[in-house]
């Protein structure tokens, strides 16, 4: 999952850019549908931050939410899923 590209995003109603060079990502990150803890899709067991963005890799579970995400991503045309991330600015 490409979680962040380095482009401006809206953060509490204001445009914000997060510095990829200072970003630290953790593994064991849950991937949820619509931020709902009852709609578990996957678990990221690898996190990578490089000059092109923040990426997560992991595995999907056999939940109804995971099936819906996968089915819509594989549809013709595919649904354009978007990711959002939780960020804790340190500075």
PDB file with one MODEL, atoms N, CA, C and O in Angstrom:
MODEL        1
ATOM      1  N   UNK A   1       0.849  -1.162   0.000  1.00  0.00           N
ATOM      2  CA  UNK A   1       0.000   0.000   0.000  1.00  0.00           C
ATOM      3  C   UNK A   1       0.896   1.225   0.000  1.00  0.00           C
ATOM      4  O   UNK A   1       1.811   1.332   0.816  1.00  0.00           O
ATOM      5  N   UNK A   2       0.637   2.133  -0.898  1.00  0.00           N
ATOM      6  CA  UNK A   2       1.330   3.413  -0.931  1.00  0.00           C
ATOM      7  C   UNK A   2       0.512   4.350  -0.052  1.00  0.00           C
ATOM      8  O   UNK A   2      -0.510   4.878  -0.491  1.00  0.00           O
ATOM      9  N   UNK A   3       0.952   4.559   1.180  1.00  0.00           N
ATOM     10  CA  UNK A   3       0.173   5.297   2.161  1.00  0.00           C
ATOM     11  C   UNK A   3       0.343   6.806   2.076  1.00  0.00           C
ATOM     12  O   UNK A   3      -0.562   7.552   2.447  1.00  0.00           O
ATOM     13  N   UNK A   4       1.501   7.265   1.587  1.00  0.00           N
ATOM     14  CA  UNK A   4       1.739   8.706   1.509  1.00  0.00           C
ATOM     15  C   UNK A   4       2.813   8.981   0.469  1.00  0.00           C
ATOM     16  O   UNK A   4       3.825   8.284   0.407  1.00  0.00           O
ATOM     17  N   UNK A   5       2.582  10.010  -0.351  1.00  0.00           N
ATOM     18  CA  UNK A   5       3.498  10.322  -1.450  1.00  0.00           C
ATOM     19  C   UNK A   5       4.430  11.487  -1.163  1.00  0.00           C
ATOM     20  O   UNK A   5       5.387  11.710  -1.906  1.00  0.00           O
ATOM     21  N   UNK A   6       4.169  12.228  -0.106  1.00  0.00           N
ATOM     22  CA  UNK A   6       4.930  13.441   0.159  1.00  0.00           C
ATOM     23  C   UNK A   6       4.198  14.687  -0.313  1.00  0.00           C
ATOM     24  O   UNK A   6       4.654  15.804  -0.070  1.00  0.00           O
ATOM     25  N   UNK A   7       3.065  14.504  -0.987  1.00  0.00           N
ATOM     26  CA  UNK A   7       2.267  15.628  -1.473  1.00  0.00           C
ATOM     27  C   UNK A   7       1.454  16.244  -0.326  1.00  0.00           C
ATOM     28  O   UNK A   7       1.235  15.593   0.695  1.00  0.00           O
ATOM     29  N   UNK A   8       1.007  17.504  -0.493  1.00  0.00           N
ATOM     30  CA  UNK A   8       0.186  18.119   0.546  1.00  0.00           C
ATOM     31  C   UNK A   8      -1.103  17.328   0.798  1.00  0.00           C
ATOM     32  O   UNK A   8      -1.729  16.818  -0.132  1.00  0.00           O
ATOM     33  N   UNK A   9      -1.478  17.239   2.061  1.00  0.00           N
ATOM     34  CA  UNK A   9      -2.732  16.615   2.471  1.00  0.00           C
ATOM     35  C   UNK A   9      -3.447  17.579   3.413  1.00  0.00           C
ATOM     36  O   UNK A   9      -2.833  18.485   3.977  1.00  0.00           O
ATOM     37  N   UNK A  10      -4.743  17.372   3.572  1.00  0.00           N
ATOM     38  CA  UNK A  10      -5.488  18.198   4.505  1.00  0.00           C
ATOM     39  C   UNK A  10      -5.358  17.601   5.894  1.00  0.00           C
ATOM     40  O   UNK A  10      -5.632  16.418   6.093  1.00  0.00           O
ATOM     41  N   UNK A  11      -4.945  18.405   6.848  1.00  0.00           N
ATOM     42  CA  UNK A  11      -4.720  17.965   8.222  1.00  0.00           C
ATOM     43  C   UNK A  11      -5.422  18.964   9.122  1.00  0.00           C
ATOM     44  O   UNK A  11      -4.965  20.099   9.264  1.00  0.00           O
ATOM     45  N   UNK A  12      -6.527  18.557   9.733  1.00  0.00           N
ATOM     46  CA  UNK A  12      -7.345  19.444  10.561  1.00  0.00           C
ATOM     47  C   UNK A  12      -7.751  20.699   9.795  1.00  0.00           C
ATOM     48  O   UNK A  12      -7.745  21.805  10.336  1.00  0.00           O
ATOM     49  N   UNK A  13      -8.107  20.502   8.510  1.00  0.00           N
ATOM     50  CA  UNK A  13      -8.594  21.596   7.684  1.00  0.00           C
ATOM     51  C   UNK A  13      -7.525  22.464   7.057  1.00  0.00           C
ATOM     52  O   UNK A  13      -7.851  23.423   6.358  1.00  0.00           O
ATOM     53  N   UNK A  14      -6.260  22.161   7.285  1.00  0.00           N
ATOM     54  CA  UNK A  14      -5.169  22.953   6.732  1.00  0.00           C
ATOM     55  C   UNK A  14      -4.278  22.094   5.849  1.00  0.00           C
ATOM     56  O   UNK A  14      -4.099  20.909   6.127  1.00  0.00           O
ATOM     57  N   UNK A  15      -3.705  22.680   4.771  1.00  0.00           N
ATOM     58  CA  UNK A  15      -2.770  21.897   3.965  1.00  0.00           C
ATOM     59  C   UNK A  15      -1.494  21.628   4.756  1.00  0.00           C
ATOM     60  O   UNK A  15      -0.959  22.521   5.415  1.00  0.00           O
ATOM     61  N   UNK A  16      -1.018  20.398   4.684  1.00  0.00           N
ATOM     62  CA  UNK A  16       0.155  20.002   5.458  1.00  0.00           C
ATOM     63  C   UNK A  16       0.995  19.069   4.597  1.00  0.00           C
ATOM     64  O   UNK A  16       0.464  18.257   3.839  1.00  0.00           O
ATOM     65  N   UNK A  17       2.312  19.196   4.725  1.00  0.00           N
ATOM     66  CA  UNK A  17       3.241  18.293   4.065  1.00  0.00           C
ATOM     67  C   UNK A  17       4.110  17.674   5.155  1.00  0.00           C
ATOM     68  O   UNK A  17       4.639  18.386   6.009  1.00  0.00           O
ATOM     69  N   UNK A  18       4.256  16.369   5.127  1.00  0.00           N
ATOM     70  CA  UNK A  18       5.093  15.666   6.092  1.00  0.00           C
ATOM     71  C   UNK A  18       6.423  15.337   5.432  1.00  0.00           C
ATOM     72  O   UNK A  18       6.459  14.834   4.309  1.00  0.00           O
ATOM     73  N   UNK A  19       7.502  15.621   6.126  1.00  0.00           N
ATOM     74  CA  UNK A  19       8.848  15.414   5.614  1.00  0.00           C
ATOM     75  C   UNK A  19       9.176  13.921   5.606  1.00  0.00           C
ATOM     76  O   UNK A  19       9.333  13.308   6.662  1.00  0.00           O
ATOM     77  N   UNK A  20       9.276  13.345   4.417  1.00  0.00           N
ATOM     78  CA  UNK A  20       9.579  11.917   4.301  1.00  0.00           C
ATOM     79  C   UNK A  20      10.943  11.581   4.897  1.00  0.00           C
ATOM     80  O   UNK A  20      11.128  10.490   5.438  1.00  0.00           O
ATOM     81  N   UNK A  21      11.895  12.502   4.804  1.00  0.00           N
ATOM     82  CA  UNK A  21      13.243  12.236   5.314  1.00  0.00           C
ATOM     83  C   UNK A  21      13.246  12.043   6.825  1.00  0.00           C
ATOM     84  O   UNK A  21      14.109  11.344   7.356  1.00  0.00           O
ATOM     85  N   UNK A  22      12.300  12.650   7.520  1.00  0.00           N
ATOM     86  CA  UNK A  22      12.242  12.525   8.970  1.00  0.00           C
ATOM     87  C   UNK A  22      11.187  11.555   9.455  1.00  0.00           C
ATOM     88  O   UNK A  22      10.977  11.413  10.660  1.00  0.00           O
ATOM     89  N   UNK A  23      10.517  10.880   8.525  1.00  0.00           N
ATOM     90  CA  UNK A  23       9.417   9.999   8.883  1.00  0.00           C
ATOM     91  C   UNK A  23       9.930   8.614   9.296  1.00  0.00           C
ATOM     92  O   UNK A  23      10.806   8.041   8.649  1.00  0.00           O
ATOM     93  N   UNK A  24       9.370   8.100  10.372  1.00  0.00           N
ATOM     94  CA  UNK A  24       9.684   6.751  10.835  1.00  0.00           C
ATOM     95  C   UNK A  24       8.389   5.954  10.823  1.00  0.00           C
ATOM     96  O   UNK A  24       7.392   6.379  11.407  1.00  0.00           O
ATOM     97  N   UNK A  25       8.395   4.814  10.167  1.00  0.00           N
ATOM     98  CA  UNK A  25       7.212   3.955  10.086  1.00  0.00           C
ATOM     99  C   UNK A  25       7.450   2.702  10.907  1.00  0.00           C
ATOM    100  O   UNK A  25       8.576   2.215  11.011  1.00  0.00           O
ATOM    101  N   UNK A  26       6.382   2.187  11.487  1.00  0.00           N
ATOM    102  CA  UNK A  26       6.495   0.984  12.303  1.00  0.00           C
ATOM    103  C   UNK A  26       5.779  -0.185  11.647  1.00  0.00           C
ATOM    104  O   UNK A  26       4.825  -0.001  10.892  1.00  0.00           O
ATOM    105  N   UNK A  27       6.250  -1.384  11.943  1.00  0.00           N
ATOM    106  CA  UNK A  27       5.566  -2.584  11.463  1.00  0.00           C
ATOM    107  C   UNK A  27       4.486  -2.956  12.468  1.00  0.00           C
ATOM    108  O   UNK A  27       4.416  -2.394  13.561  1.00  0.00           O
ATOM    109  N   UNK A  28       3.664  -3.891  12.092  1.00  0.00           N
ATOM    110  CA  UNK A  28       2.555  -4.287  12.952  1.00  0.00           C
ATOM    111  C   UNK A  28       1.400  -3.301  12.891  1.00  0.00           C
ATOM    112  O   UNK A  28       0.587  -3.229  13.813  1.00  0.00           O
ATOM    113  N   UNK A  29       1.329  -2.536  11.797  1.00  0.00           N
ATOM    114  CA  UNK A  29       0.288  -1.528  11.622  1.00  0.00           C
ATOM    115  C   UNK A  29      -0.980  -2.174  11.079  1.00  0.00           C
ATOM    116  O   UNK A  29      -0.938  -2.809  10.025  1.00  0.00           O
ATOM    117  N   UNK A  30      -2.110  -2.028  11.774  1.00  0.00           N
ATOM    118  CA  UNK A  30      -3.359  -2.583  11.248  1.00  0.00           C
ATOM    119  C   UNK A  30      -3.866  -1.767  10.058  1.00  0.00           C
ATOM    120  O   UNK A  30      -3.757  -0.541  10.040  1.00  0.00           O
ATOM    121  N   UNK A  31      -4.412  -2.455   9.081  1.00  0.00           N
ATOM    122  CA  UNK A  31      -5.031  -1.817   7.922  1.00  0.00           C
ATOM    123  C   UNK A  31      -6.535  -2.032   8.085  1.00  0.00           C
ATOM    124  O   UNK A  31      -7.018  -3.164   8.054  1.00  0.00           O
ATOM    125  N   UNK A  32      -7.259  -0.940   8.258  1.00  0.00           N
ATOM    126  CA  UNK A  32      -8.689  -0.992   8.550  1.00  0.00           C
ATOM    127  C   UNK A  32      -9.479  -0.352   7.422  1.00  0.00           C
ATOM    128  O   UNK A  32      -8.982   0.538   6.732  1.00  0.00           O
ATOM    129  N   UNK A  33     -10.700  -0.805   7.238  1.00  0.00           N
ATOM    130  CA  UNK A  33     -11.592  -0.183   6.265  1.00  0.00           C
ATOM    131  C   UNK A  33     -12.334   0.944   6.976  1.00  0.00           C
ATOM    132  O   UNK A  33     -12.987   0.723   7.995  1.00  0.00           O
ATOM    133  N   UNK A  34     -12.228   2.139   6.434  1.00  0.00           N
ATOM    134  CA  UNK A  34     -12.914   3.335   6.959  1.00  0.00           C
ATOM    135  C   UNK A  34     -12.555   3.632   8.411  1.00  0.00           C
ATOM    136  O   UNK A  34     -13.396   4.152   9.145  1.00  0.00           O
ATOM    137  N   UNK A  35     -11.344   3.323   8.849  1.00  0.00           N
ATOM    138  CA  UNK A  35     -10.873   3.584  10.218  1.00  0.00           C
ATOM    139  C   UNK A  35     -11.669   2.819  11.272  1.00  0.00           C
ATOM    140  O   UNK A  35     -11.617   3.147  12.457  1.00  0.00           O
ATOM    141  N   UNK A  36     -12.396   1.809  10.841  1.00  0.00           N
ATOM    142  CA  UNK A  36     -13.277   1.056  11.735  1.00  0.00           C
ATOM    143  C   UNK A  36     -12.533  -0.176  12.255  1.00  0.00           C
ATOM    144  O   UNK A  36     -12.157  -1.053  11.476  1.00  0.00           O
ATOM    145  N   UNK A  37     -12.324  -0.238  13.568  1.00  0.00           N
ATOM    146  CA  UNK A  37     -11.587  -1.354  14.167  1.00  0.00           C
ATOM    147  C   UNK A  37     -12.334  -2.682  14.074  1.00  0.00           C
ATOM    148  O   UNK A  37     -11.761  -3.732  14.362  1.00  0.00           O
ATOM    149  N   UNK A  38     -13.598  -2.648  13.677  1.00  0.00           N
ATOM    150  CA  UNK A  38     -14.360  -3.877  13.458  1.00  0.00           C
ATOM    151  C   UNK A  38     -14.274  -4.346  12.010  1.00  0.00           C
ATOM    152  O   UNK A  38     -14.784  -5.415  11.676  1.00  0.00           O
ATOM    153  N   UNK A  39     -13.629  -3.552  11.143  1.00  0.00           N
ATOM    154  CA  UNK A  39     -13.491  -3.899   9.722  1.00  0.00           C
ATOM    155  C   UNK A  39     -12.012  -4.083   9.393  1.00  0.00           C
ATOM    156  O   UNK A  39     -11.413  -3.278   8.680  1.00  0.00           O
ATOM    157  N   UNK A  40     -11.440  -5.155   9.924  1.00  0.00           N
ATOM    158  CA  UNK A  40     -10.030  -5.451   9.735  1.00  0.00           C
ATOM    159  C   UNK A  40      -9.807  -5.982   8.319  1.00  0.00           C
ATOM    160  O   UNK A  40     -10.492  -6.901   7.869  1.00  0.00           O
ATOM    161  N   UNK A  41      -8.841  -5.387   7.634  1.00  0.00           N
ATOM    162  CA  UNK A  41      -8.496  -5.800   6.278  1.00  0.00           C
ATOM    163  C   UNK A  41      -7.171  -6.552   6.270  1.00  0.00           C
ATOM    164  O   UNK A  41      -7.075  -7.640   5.702  1.00  0.00           O
ATOM    165  N   UNK A  42      -6.149  -5.975   6.898  1.00  0.00           N
ATOM    166  CA  UNK A  42      -4.812  -6.551   6.802  1.00  0.00           C
ATOM    167  C   UNK A  42      -3.948  -6.108   7.974  1.00  0.00           C
ATOM    168  O   UNK A  42      -4.355  -5.306   8.814  1.00  0.00           O
ATOM    169  N   UNK A  43      -2.742  -6.660   7.997  1.00  0.00           N
ATOM    170  CA  UNK A  43      -1.731  -6.248   8.961  1.00  0.00           C
ATOM    171  C   UNK A  43      -0.442  -6.008   8.189  1.00  0.00           C
ATOM    172  O   UNK A  43       0.029  -6.888   7.468  1.00  0.00           O
ATOM    173  N   UNK A  44       0.129  -4.813   8.341  1.00  0.00           N
ATOM    174  CA  UNK A  44       1.384  -4.483   7.672  1.00  0.00           C
ATOM    175  C   UNK A  44       2.535  -5.038   8.496  1.00  0.00           C
ATOM    176  O   UNK A  44       2.709  -4.675   9.659  1.00  0.00           O
ATOM    177  N   UNK A  45       3.316  -5.915   7.891  1.00  0.00           N
ATOM    178  CA  UNK A  45       4.466  -6.462   8.598  1.00  0.00           C
ATOM    179  C   UNK A  45       5.777  -5.911   8.059  1.00  0.00           C
ATOM    180  O   UNK A  45       6.855  -6.322   8.489  1.00  0.00           O
ATOM    181  N   UNK A  46       5.681  -4.962   7.099  1.00  0.00           N
ATOM    182  CA  UNK A  46       6.863  -4.282   6.584  1.00  0.00           C
ATOM    183  C   UNK A  46       6.485  -2.840   6.273  1.00  0.00           C
ATOM    184  O   UNK A  46       5.465  -2.583   5.634  1.00  0.00           O
ATOM    185  N   UNK A  47       7.304  -1.907   6.725  1.00  0.00           N
ATOM    186  CA  UNK A  47       7.100  -0.488   6.449  1.00  0.00           C
ATOM    187  C   UNK A  47       8.367   0.065   5.820  1.00  0.00           C
ATOM    188  O   UNK A  47       9.472  -0.198   6.294  1.00  0.00           O
ATOM    189  N   UNK A  48       8.198   0.837   4.745  1.00  0.00           N
ATOM    190  CA  UNK A  48       9.339   1.416   4.041  1.00  0.00           C
ATOM    191  C   UNK A  48       9.056   2.893   3.792  1.00  0.00           C
ATOM    192  O   UNK A  48       7.980   3.262   3.320  1.00  0.00           O
ATOM    193  N   UNK A  49      10.030   3.725   4.113  1.00  0.00           N
ATOM    194  CA  UNK A  49       9.967   5.146   3.782  1.00  0.00           C
ATOM    195  C   UNK A  49      11.171   5.435   2.891  1.00  0.00           C
ATOM    196  O   UNK A  49      12.315   5.176   3.266  1.00  0.00           O
ATOM    197  N   UNK A  50      10.891   5.981   1.697  1.00  0.00           N
ATOM    198  CA  UNK A  50      11.977   6.391   0.822  1.00  0.00           C
ATOM    199  C   UNK A  50      11.605   7.721   0.180  1.00  0.00           C
ATOM    200  O   UNK A  50      10.619   8.338   0.582  1.00  0.00           O
ATOM    201  N   UNK A  51      12.362   8.169  -0.796  1.00  0.00           N
ATOM    202  CA  UNK A  51      12.135   9.471  -1.413  1.00  0.00           C
ATOM    203  C   UNK A  51      10.802   9.567  -2.143  1.00  0.00           C
ATOM    204  O   UNK A  51      10.331  10.672  -2.412  1.00  0.00           O
ATOM    205  N   UNK A  52      10.181   8.428  -2.471  1.00  0.00           N
ATOM    206  CA  UNK A  52       8.909   8.445  -3.204  1.00  0.00           C
ATOM    207  C   UNK A  52       7.701   8.285  -2.307  1.00  0.00           C
ATOM    208  O   UNK A  52       6.571   8.427  -2.776  1.00  0.00           O
ATOM    209  N   UNK A  53       7.903   7.992  -1.020  1.00  0.00           N
ATOM    210  CA  UNK A  53       6.748   7.909  -0.143  1.00  0.00           C
ATOM    211  C   UNK A  53       6.878   6.901   0.972  1.00  0.00           C
ATOM    212  O   UNK A  53       7.944   6.343   1.235  1.00  0.00           O
ATOM    213  N   UNK A  54       5.751   6.692   1.614  1.00  0.00           N
ATOM    214  CA  UNK A  54       5.597   5.736   2.708  1.00  0.00           C
ATOM    215  C   UNK A  54       4.812   4.548   2.178  1.00  0.00           C
ATOM    216  O   UNK A  54       3.726   4.709   1.622  1.00  0.00           O
ATOM    217  N   UNK A  55       5.368   3.352   2.354  1.00  0.00           N
ATOM    218  CA  UNK A  55       4.753   2.127   1.846  1.00  0.00           C
ATOM    219  C   UNK A  55       4.614   1.097   2.961  1.00  0.00           C
ATOM    220  O   UNK A  55       5.450   1.014   3.860  1.00  0.00           O
ATOM    221  N   UNK A  56       3.546   0.321   2.883  1.00  0.00           N
ATOM    222  CA  UNK A  56       3.354  -0.796   3.793  1.00  0.00           C
ATOM    223  C   UNK A  56       3.134  -2.060   2.980  1.00  0.00           C
ATOM    224  O   UNK A  56       2.472  -2.034   1.943  1.00  0.00           O
ATOM    225  N   UNK A  57       3.688  -3.161   3.453  1.00  0.00           N
ATOM    226  CA  UNK A  57       3.436  -4.479   2.882  1.00  0.00           C
ATOM    227  C   UNK A  57       2.948  -5.372   4.007  1.00  0.00           C
ATOM    228  O   UNK A  57       3.325  -5.187   5.164  1.00  0.00           O
ATOM    229  N   UNK A  58       2.116  -6.330   3.670  1.00  0.00           N
ATOM    230  CA  UNK A  58       1.611  -7.236   4.691  1.00  0.00           C
ATOM    231  C   UNK A  58       0.715  -8.284   4.090  1.00  0.00           C
ATOM    232  O   UNK A  58       0.861  -8.661   2.928  1.00  0.00           O
ATOM    233  N   UNK A  59      -0.199  -8.743   4.882  1.00  0.00           N
ATOM    234  CA  UNK A  59      -1.086  -9.812   4.424  1.00  0.00           C
ATOM    235  C   UNK A  59      -2.517  -9.493   4.817  1.00  0.00           C
ATOM    236  O   UNK A  59      -2.783  -8.900   5.863  1.00  0.00           O
ATOM    237  N   UNK A  60      -3.438  -9.910   3.940  1.00  0.00           N
ATOM    238  CA  UNK A  60      -4.868  -9.707   4.169  1.00  0.00           C
ATOM    239  C   UNK A  60      -5.428 -10.883   4.950  1.00  0.00           C
ATOM    240  O   UNK A  60      -4.951 -12.013   4.845  1.00  0.00           O
ATOM    241  N   UNK A  61      -6.442 -10.588   5.725  1.00  0.00           N
ATOM    242  CA  UNK A  61      -7.163 -11.623   6.462  1.00  0.00           C
ATOM    243  C   UNK A  61      -8.387 -12.055   5.662  1.00  0.00           C
ATOM    244  O   UNK A  61      -8.728 -11.430   4.657  1.00  0.00           O
ATOM    245  N   UNK A  62      -9.029 -13.092   6.092  1.00  0.00           N
ATOM    246  CA  UNK A  62     -10.210 -13.610   5.399  1.00  0.00           C
ATOM    247  C   UNK A  62     -11.501 -12.978   5.894  1.00  0.00           C
ATOM    248  O   UNK A  62     -12.534 -13.645   5.950  1.00  0.00           O
ATOM    249  N   UNK A  63     -11.455 -11.711   6.250  1.00  0.00           N
ATOM    250  CA  UNK A  63     -12.641 -11.037   6.771  1.00  0.00           C
ATOM    251  C   UNK A  63     -13.516 -10.530   5.630  1.00  0.00           C
ATOM    252  O   UNK A  63     -13.081 -10.453   4.481  1.00  0.00           O
ATOM    253  N   UNK A  64     -14.756 -10.186   5.966  1.00  0.00           N
ATOM    254  CA  UNK A  64     -15.665  -9.620   4.966  1.00  0.00           C
ATOM    255  C   UNK A  64     -15.119  -8.293   4.450  1.00  0.00           C
ATOM    256  O   UNK A  64     -15.245  -7.994   3.262  1.00  0.00           O
ATOM    257  N   UNK A  65     -14.516  -7.495   5.326  1.00  0.00           N
ATOM    258  CA  UNK A  65     -13.948  -6.209   4.905  1.00  0.00           C
ATOM    259  C   UNK A  65     -12.800  -6.425   3.928  1.00  0.00           C
ATOM    260  O   UNK A  65     -12.706  -5.722   2.921  1.00  0.00           O
ATOM    261  N   UNK A  66     -11.927  -7.386   4.210  1.00  0.00           N
ATOM    262  CA  UNK A  66     -10.803  -7.674   3.313  1.00  0.00           C
ATOM    263  C   UNK A  66     -11.318  -8.146   1.961  1.00  0.00           C
ATOM    264  O   UNK A  66     -10.817  -7.721   0.920  1.00  0.00           O
ATOM    265  N   UNK A  67     -12.321  -9.027   1.974  1.00  0.00           N
ATOM    266  CA  UNK A  67     -12.875  -9.526   0.716  1.00  0.00           C
ATOM    267  C   UNK A  67     -13.463  -8.385  -0.106  1.00  0.00           C
ATOM    268  O   UNK A  67     -13.278  -8.336  -1.322  1.00  0.00           O
ATOM    269  N   UNK A  68     -14.167  -7.468   0.551  1.00  0.00           N
ATOM    270  CA  UNK A  68     -14.750  -6.332  -0.164  1.00  0.00           C
ATOM    271  C   UNK A  68     -13.659  -5.449  -0.776  1.00  0.00           C
ATOM    272  O   UNK A  68     -13.768  -5.052  -1.936  1.00  0.00           O
ATOM    273  N   UNK A  69     -12.624  -5.143  -0.020  1.00  0.00           N
ATOM    274  CA  UNK A  69     -11.532  -4.308  -0.523  1.00  0.00           C
ATOM    275  C   UNK A  69     -10.864  -4.972  -1.716  1.00  0.00           C
ATOM    276  O   UNK A  69     -10.634  -4.324  -2.737  1.00  0.00           O
ATOM    277  N   UNK A  70     -10.551  -6.249  -1.598  1.00  0.00           N
ATOM    278  CA  UNK A  70      -9.882  -6.975  -2.686  1.00  0.00           C
ATOM    279  C   UNK A  70     -10.787  -7.074  -3.910  1.00  0.00           C
ATOM    280  O   UNK A  70     -10.345  -6.814  -5.029  1.00  0.00           O
ATOM    281  N   UNK A  71     -12.056  -7.450  -3.706  1.00  0.00           N
ATOM    282  CA  UNK A  71     -12.983  -7.588  -4.841  1.00  0.00           C
ATOM    283  C   UNK A  71     -13.132  -6.275  -5.604  1.00  0.00           C
ATOM    284  O   UNK A  71     -13.114  -6.268  -6.835  1.00  0.00           O
ATOM    285  N   UNK A  72     -13.277  -5.166  -4.883  1.00  0.00           N
ATOM    286  CA  UNK A  72     -13.433  -3.873  -5.552  1.00  0.00           C
ATOM    287  C   UNK A  72     -12.131  -3.418  -6.216  1.00  0.00           C
ATOM    288  O   UNK A  72     -12.169  -2.772  -7.263  1.00  0.00           O
ATOM    289  N   UNK A  73     -10.995  -3.743  -5.626  1.00  0.00           N
ATOM    290  CA  UNK A  73      -9.707  -3.389  -6.230  1.00  0.00           C
ATOM    291  C   UNK A  73      -9.469  -4.176  -7.520  1.00  0.00           C
ATOM    292  O   UNK A  73      -8.791  -3.695  -8.428  1.00  0.00           O
ATOM    293  N   UNK A  74     -10.030  -5.387  -7.600  1.00  0.00           N
ATOM    294  CA  UNK A  74      -9.857  -6.233  -8.779  1.00  0.00           C
ATOM    295  C   UNK A  74     -11.000  -6.099  -9.787  1.00  0.00           C
ATOM    296  O   UNK A  74     -10.986  -6.760 -10.825  1.00  0.00           O
ATOM    297  N   UNK A  75     -11.990  -5.252  -9.490  1.00  0.00           N
ATOM    298  CA  UNK A  75     -13.141  -5.062 -10.384  1.00  0.00           C
ATOM    299  C   UNK A  75     -12.694  -4.366 -11.670  1.00  0.00           C
ATOM    300  O   UNK A  75     -11.585  -3.837 -11.752  1.00  0.00           O
ATOM    301  N   UNK A  76     -13.567  -4.375 -12.660  1.00  0.00           N
ATOM    302  CA  UNK A  76     -13.289  -3.709 -13.922  1.00  0.00           C
ATOM    303  C   UNK A  76     -14.363  -2.654 -14.167  1.00  0.00           C
ATOM    304  O   UNK A  76     -15.474  -3.021 -14.549  1.00  0.00           O
ATOM    305  N   UNK A  77     -14.101  -1.397 -13.973  1.00  0.00           N
ATOM    306  CA  UNK A  77     -12.825  -0.801 -13.579  1.00  0.00           C
ATOM    307  C   UNK A  77     -12.590  -0.950 -12.078  1.00  0.00           C
ATOM    308  O   UNK A  77     -13.542  -1.067 -11.307  1.00  0.00           O
ATOM    309  N   UNK A  78     -11.322  -0.946 -11.666  1.00  0.00           N
ATOM    310  CA  UNK A  78     -11.027  -1.096 -10.239  1.00  0.00           C
ATOM    311  C   UNK A  78     -11.453   0.133  -9.440  1.00  0.00           C
ATOM    312  O   UNK A  78     -11.375   1.263  -9.923  1.00  0.00           O
ATOM    313  N   UNK A  79     -11.899  -0.104  -8.228  1.00  0.00           N
ATOM    314  CA  UNK A  79     -12.247   1.000  -7.345  1.00  0.00           C
ATOM    315  C   UNK A  79     -10.951   1.686  -6.898  1.00  0.00           C
ATOM    316  O   UNK A  79      -9.998   1.007  -6.514  1.00  0.00           O
ATOM    317  N   UNK A  80     -10.904   3.025  -6.943  1.00  0.00           N
ATOM    318  CA  UNK A  80      -9.664   3.739  -6.592  1.00  0.00           C
ATOM    319  C   UNK A  80      -9.530   3.949  -5.082  1.00  0.00           C
ATOM    320  O   UNK A  80      -9.714   5.060  -4.586  1.00  0.00           O
ATOM    321  N   UNK A  81      -9.212   2.885  -4.362  1.00  0.00           N
ATOM    322  CA  UNK A  81      -9.052   2.985  -2.914  1.00  0.00           C
ATOM    323  C   UNK A  81      -8.005   4.033  -2.567  1.00  0.00           C
ATOM    324  O   UNK A  81      -7.037   4.223  -3.304  1.00  0.00           O
ATOM    325  N   UNK A  82      -8.202   4.704  -1.454  1.00  0.00           N
ATOM    326  CA  UNK A  82      -7.224   5.648  -0.933  1.00  0.00           C
ATOM    327  C   UNK A  82      -6.860   5.234   0.475  1.00  0.00           C
ATOM    328  O   UNK A  82      -7.671   4.639   1.185  1.00  0.00           O
ATOM    329  N   UNK A  83      -5.658   5.544   0.874  1.00  0.00           N
ATOM    330  CA  UNK A  83      -5.206   5.239   2.222  1.00  0.00           C
ATOM    331  C   UNK A  83      -5.081   6.538   3.016  1.00  0.00           C
ATOM    332  O   UNK A  83      -4.773   7.591   2.458  1.00  0.00           O
ATOM    333  N   UNK A  84      -5.319   6.453   4.292  1.00  0.00           N
ATOM    334  CA  UNK A  84      -5.013   7.564   5.182  1.00  0.00           C
ATOM    335  C   UNK A  84      -4.134   7.009   6.290  1.00  0.00           C
ATOM    336  O   UNK A  84      -4.140   5.810   6.569  1.00  0.00           O
ATOM    337  N   UNK A  85      -3.397   7.879   6.899  1.00  0.00           N
ATOM    338  CA  UNK A  85      -2.420   7.415   7.877  1.00  0.00           C
ATOM    339  C   UNK A  85      -2.502   8.259   9.138  1.00  0.00           C
ATOM    340  O   UNK A  85      -2.925   9.414   9.112  1.00  0.00           O
ATOM    341  N   UNK A  86      -2.096   7.666  10.215  1.00  0.00           N
ATOM    342  CA  UNK A  86      -1.974   8.410  11.460  1.00  0.00           C
ATOM    343  C   UNK A  86      -0.544   8.897  11.598  1.00  0.00           C
ATOM    344  O   UNK A  86       0.397   8.112  11.486  1.00  0.00           O
ATOM    345  N   UNK A  87      -0.382  10.169  11.836  1.00  0.00           N
ATOM    346  CA  UNK A  87       0.944  10.752  11.957  1.00  0.00           C
ATOM    347  C   UNK A  87       1.020  11.530  13.260  1.00  0.00           C
ATOM    348  O   UNK A  87       0.098  12.265  13.612  1.00  0.00           O
ATOM    349  N   UNK A  88       2.117  11.364  13.966  1.00  0.00           N
ATOM    350  CA  UNK A  88       2.376  12.130  15.179  1.00  0.00           C
ATOM    351  C   UNK A  88       3.569  13.030  14.927  1.00  0.00           C
ATOM    352  O   UNK A  88       4.714  12.597  15.052  1.00  0.00           O
ATOM    353  N   UNK A  89       3.306  14.300  14.569  1.00  0.00           N
ATOM    354  CA  UNK A  89       4.426  15.210  14.319  1.00  0.00           C
ATOM    355  C   UNK A  89       5.281  15.387  15.572  1.00  0.00           C
ATOM    356  O   UNK A  89       4.763  15.596  16.669  1.00  0.00           O
ATOM    357  N   UNK A  90       6.590  15.299  15.391  1.00  0.00           N
ATOM    358  CA  UNK A  90       7.524  15.474  16.493  1.00  0.00           C
ATOM    359  C   UNK A  90       8.041  16.903  16.577  1.00  0.00           C
ATOM    360  O   UNK A  90       8.488  17.356  17.631  1.00  0.00           O
ATOM    361  N   UNK A  91       7.972  17.606  15.446  1.00  0.00           N
ATOM    362  CA  UNK A  91       8.389  19.007  15.414  1.00  0.00           C
ATOM    363  C   UNK A  91       7.373  19.818  14.647  1.00  0.00           C
ATOM    364  O   UNK A  91       7.534  21.029  14.500  1.00  0.00           O
TER     365      UNK A  91
ENDMDL
END
